[in-house]
Structures are given as C-alpha cells and as structure tokens.
Amino acid sequence: MSEEIKIPFYAKFAFMAIEAFAFVYTMYIGQRIILPIIYATIIAILLNPIVNFQLRLKVNKTIAITIAVFLAILLTLALLYFISIQISLFTETYPKLKQKFGETSGQVINWVSANFNIKVSKINDWIAQSKDAAISNMGGAIGQTLSTINSFLIVVVLLPVYLWMILFYKPLLLEFIHRLFKTSYQAAVFEVMNSSKKIIQSYLIGLLLEAVIIATLNSVGLLILGIDYAVILGVTGALLNVIPYIGGVIAIALPMIIAYVTKDSTSAILVFGVYIIIQFIDNHFIIPSVVASKVKLNALVSVIVVITGGALCGIPGMFISIPLTAILKVICDHIDLLKPWGYLLGNIVPTKIMKIKFQKIKIK
C-alpha cells in the first residue's frame, strides 16, 4: 500500500505562485490571441440559451447558431450607430465648444498668474513648449494608434468566427473537459462548470440592464440641467460605469468638464450632485437587485483585479477581470487545497477576530 505524499505548505505556496506568475505572463504576451477567445467564450455562454430555445423548436443547429450570432452583431451595430449619431451632433458644435474652452483656459491662466505671481507670458511659453513636445511625440502615438486599430479590426473579424465555432463545438469542448478528470471528480467538475455558467450569464445580463438604467438616469438628469450633449454623455457614462469602481469616477469628470466649459462652475457642481445621487442609487439599489449578487467578491479583491486587468490587457482586461475572478473563486471553493483562497476572495467578513495564543518555549 503506497503512502500518501504530504507536500509542505511552503512548497504548495511556491507551486501556486509559479502557476499564478505563468498565467499572468501568458495573458500579457498572448493577449491578442487569448482575449478574443475569452470574450467569444463569455458571449457564447450568454447566447447559449437562445440557441437552446431554437433547438427545442426543432430549428437546425447551424441555422440556430447563425441566428444567435447575427442577433448579437445586429445589437452591437445598432449601439454603434446610435453612438455615432450622437458624436456627429457633438462634432457639429465643436467650433463653439473650442471657442468657449479657449475663453475658459484664458481665465484659468489669468487666475494662476494672479494667485501664484507667475507672468502670463511664462505660462503661455510653457503651454507652447508642451504643445511642441506633444507634436514631436505624435508620430509614435499615431503609429501606436494605427497598431491598436489594426488589432481591433482583427478581433472584430475573428470574434464572430470564434463565437460561432464555440457554440457549434460546445458538446466536443464539454466532453474534452470531462475526460480530463477521473470519474470520481465528474460531479465536482459539472458543478463548477454549471456555477460558472450561471455566474457569467447573471453578471452580463445584470450589467446590460444596469447600463440601460444608468444611461437613462444620466441622460434625464443632464437634460433637466440643460447640459449640452446630454444623451451622448449619459450613454458614455453608463458604458464607463460598467468598469467596476474606476469607470464611475471617469463618468462623473467628463460631463462636469463639459458643463464648466459650456456654462459655468455652478452647472458643474450641479452635475456632480446629480451624478452622486445616481451613483448612490446604483450602488445601493440597482447593483444589489439587478447585477446581483451571484458574483460574491469583496471590494478589495475587485479593485485589485480590475487594476491588474487594465495593466495587463487595457480596458478589455478590466471588463473580464470580475467574471474571471468569480470563476476562479468557484474553482477554489470546490478544491480542498484552495478553499482558503476562495474564502479570501469572498465577501463574507467574520464578525469575530480569532486570537492566536503563542506558547513560550523554554530552552534548557
């Protein structure tokens, strides 16, 4: 009878640290390949009920998948069309906005000169030097922008293809995952997969509903205050709000700047007050009721993974950081060795702090 090999804690921790480093490094260097597949998998999970509904109606599998993917593309194009219309309205009045911004910047320069005893000419020279530096660095920025656009276009083309194939080969992928594990682990594997699917579906559907509600509240609030470009600012704020914890701050700053430039400081303060009220409603009523609560991560972990996702993969990494971490928590909760880590990721805070008593060891 073979004896069970016990691995010391420091060795287990070292193995997990190496695995975490390998995962992060792989995500960083292979993000252009991995991110489209992850996004396609997440969207496929979201579209899977639509495909299953059509299959129950005896629709051909290929046709059912094509219809589901086409609906997703159509919804995305409709959203982009709506945003483009609002941006066109913004560009029509851009000269007026530029003029008011110039007047406001002149007032700011005079205020700085009067309060900090700096000559206006020196401030203007510093601004001119900053412009020259920005122009000299524009070549690299343009090259980087073109590279980003090129990568985005590749993803746009590949994403529907990945999405269609993942939905079509779903039985093959599920069977592959089952064959990776022994029969005794099949029940746990099935439970992890089922929980992960429910988490992704509830989280994404909740985010969509939250975005619609927040966009409506933002737009109505800005329209009541008479702020220009209220609809595009409201929709942009709702889209930024999807990025946990960080997007909300950016969403408030943008309409405040527009209000200050196009109107006055009082309007900017009123915009801040309206957005604070909307954020309060969102955090205390909409998120607990709509986005839910299937994603049981504590706020500290959520902020860390969002910042890490942004550092590794930019804005796309921020969007997927929360659902991926939630799936990781589900996996940790079903593996005895990783249950402490699952507890660390969760939002259950103990009411009592355990006190550890250390015994003194006497050396003879």
N, C-alpha and C positions, 0 to 999 in steps of 0.2 A: 504494500500500500504506500503510494507516494505521499510524502509530506507536503503540506501547503507552504509555499514560499511566501514569507512575510517581507514586504518591502518597507523599509523605514520611511518615516514621514518626510525627511529632507529629500530622499530620492524621489518620492511621489511629487513633491512640490517642484523639484528640478525638472521632472518629466513634463509636468503641466506648464511650467514656464517656457520650456523649449517649444512645446506644441503651440502655445499662445503666440510666441515670437514668430514661429514658422507661418502661422495663419495670417498674422498682421503683415509680415513681409510679403507673403504670396499675394494678399489683397492689394498691396501697394504697387508691386511691379506688374501684376496681371490684371489691374482694374479694368482696362479696356476690353478684356476678354470676359472676365468674371462678372462684372457689374451687369452687362446686358442679360446674361444668363440668369442672374439672381432676380432682376426685375421681371424677366419673362416668366420665371417660376412663380413669383408672387402674384403677377397678373393672371397667370393660368389658374392658380388656386381660387382667385376671385371670380373668374369666368366659368369655373368648373360646374357650379350649379345650373348655369344657363345651358351648358352642353348636356348635362344630365337630364334637364327638363325636356329638351328636344328629343333626346334618345328615348325617353319614356313615351313620346308621341310618335315613335317609330320613324323618326327622321334619320336618314343615312348619316353615319358618323362623320364622314368627310364634310358633308354639307353642314351639319350641325356645328362643327368646329369652325368652318369658314364663316358662318353667320355670326358666331360669337366674336371672332376676331374682327370681322368687318364692323360690328356694332361698337367695339372698343375704339377702332380707328376713327369711325364717324363721330363718336363723342369727343375724342381728342381734337379732331379738326374743327368741330363746332366751337369748342372752347377757345382754340387759337384764333378762329375767325372773329369771335366776339372781342377778344383782347386786341386784335389788330384794328378793329373799327374804333375802339376807344383810343388807341395810340394815334391813329390818324387824326382824331379830334384834337389830341394833345399837340401834334406837330403843326396843325393849322394856326394855333395861337402861340407857337413857340417864340416868334419875334417879340410879342408883347411880354411874355414871361422873361425873356432875356433882358429886355429894357428895364423891367422892374427889378430884376436881380442885380443889374448894374447899378441902379439907384440905391438899392439896399446895401450893396457892397461898399459904395461910396460913403454912406452914412456910418457903416461899421469902421471904415478906415479913419474917418474923422473922429469917431468916438475913441478909438485906440490911441490916436495921436494926442487927443486932449487929456486922456486919463493916464497915459504912460510916458508922456513927454517924448514921443518919437515923432520925428518930422514925417509929414505926409510923403515927401519925395523918397525917403528911405523905404517906407512901406511899399510904395509903388515900384521902386527898384527891386525890392525883394520878390514882389509878385511877378515882375517881368523875368527875373532870373529863374524863378520856379517854373514859369511857362516855358522858357528856353530849355530847361532841363527836361521837362515833360516831353517837349517836341523831339529832343535828341534821343530820348528813350522810346519814342513812339514806334520806331522801326521794329524793335524787339517785341513790343506789345502787339503790334499788328501781326507779326509772324506767329506769336503765341495764340492770338485770337483766331487766325486762319486755321491753325492746327486744331484748336478746340472745335471750330465749326466743322472741320473735316471729320473729326472723331464723332461729333454729334450726328452728322449725316450718316455715317457708317452704322451707328447704333440705331438710328431711325429705320434704316433699311433692314438690319438684322433682327431687331426686336420682334416684329410681326412673324418673321420666319421661325425664330426660336419659340415664340408663343404657340404657333400652330403645331410645331413638331412636338413640343412638350405635352400639349393636350392630346395629340394623336397617339404618342407612345407612352402615355400615362400607365397603362397596365404593365408594360415592359419595365418601366422605371420602378414601379412598386414591387414587382416580383424580384427585381435585382436587389432592392433594399432588404426584402425578406430573406433572400438567400445568403446575405452577408452574415446573418446571425443564426445561432443554434435554435432548435425548436423550443427549448425552454425559455428563450428570450423573446419569442414571437409576440406574446401578449403585451409585453412591455413596449416593444417596438411599435406595435399597432397603436397603443395608447398614446405614445409620444407623437406619432405622425398625425393621429386624429386631433390631439390637443393643439398641435402646431397649426394645422389647417384651420381650426376654429379661431385661433388667435389672430391669424393673418386676415381671415375673412371679416371678423368682427372689427378689427382695428382699422382696416382700409375703408369698409363701409361707413364706420363711425367718422373717420376723417373726412370723407366726401360730404356727409351730412353736416358736419361741423363747419366745413369750408363754405357750404351754401348759406348756412345760417349767419356765419360771421360776415360774409360778403354782403348779405342783405342789411345787417345791422350797421356795418361800416358805411355803406352807401347812403342809407337813410339818414344816419347821423350827420354825414358831411353835407348832404343835400339840405338838411334843415339849417345848418350853419352857413349855407351859401358858399361853400368852398368849390373852387373850380376843379374840374376833372374828378368829381366825386365818385363816379361809378368805377373808373379805372383804378383810382386809389383804393376804393373799397375792395375790389376784386384782388388787387395786388396784395393788400394787407391780409386778406383771407388766405391767399396762397402762401405768403411768407409765414403766416401763423401756423401752417402745417409743420414747419420746422420747430420741434419742441424747444421751449424755453428761450431760444435765441431769436427766432423769427418774429415773435411778438414785439420785441424791442425795436427791430428794424421797421416793422409795420407802423409803429407809432411815429418814428422820426420822419419818415417820408411825407406824410400829409401835414405834419407840423411845419416842415420847411416850406412846402407849397403855400400853406396858409399865411406864414410870415412874409413870404416874398410877394404874394398877390394881394394881401390885405394888410394886416398889422399884427403886432405881438399879442393883442387881446384874442384875436381869432386863433392864433397858435395855441394859446393857453386853453381856450375852449375846446379845441380839437384834442388836446392832451386829456382834458377831463372826460370827454365823450369816449375816447378810446380806453381810458382807465375803467370806466363803467362797463364797457363791452368786455374788457378782459376779465373783470370781476364776474360778470355773468357767465362768461365762457369757462373760467376755472372752477366755479362753484356749482354750476347748474348743467351747462352743455356737455362738458367733458365727462363728469360722473354719469350722466344719463345717456349720452349718445355714444361717445368714443369708447367708453367703458372700460372698462374695468376688468376686461379679460387680460390686459397687459398689466400685470401686478409687479411693476418695478418701482423701486424707491427713487426719489427725485435726484439724489446724489449720483447714483449709477446712470440715470437717464442723461444728466448733463455731461458726465464724463464720456459716455459712448457717443453722444451727439457731436461733441467737440472732436473726439478721436476719429469718428467717421468723416467729419469735414476735413480734418488734417490729412487723412489717407486718400480720400476719393472726392473731396469737394462737396458741393451741395447734394449730388446724388447719394453720397455716402451718409449724409445727415438724414435723408429720408428713410433709408433702410436700416439705420442703426438700431432704432427702437424695436421693430419686429424681429430682427435677427437676434437681439439680446433676449427678447422674450422667449424665442425658440430655444436659445441656449439655456435659459432658466428651466424650461420644461425638461430638457435633457438632463440637466443637473439634478432635478427633483426625482428622477427615476433611476439614478445610479447612486448606490450607497456611498461610493468613494467621493462623489461630487455633491452630495446633499448639503454640506456646509456652505459651498459656494452658491448653490441655489438659494439657500436661506439668506446669504449676504446680498444677493441681487433683489430679493423680495422687498415688499413694503410693510412687513409685519415687524413692528418695533416692540421689543419686550418692555413690559411695564416695570420690571424689577431688574436691577443690575446684579449679576452674580458676583459675589465676593469670594475671591480665592484666598485661602489661608495657606501661607507657606510655613512649613515646619523647619525649625532651625536644626541643622545637622552638626552635632558636636564631633570634632576631630580629636581622637585620643592620641 
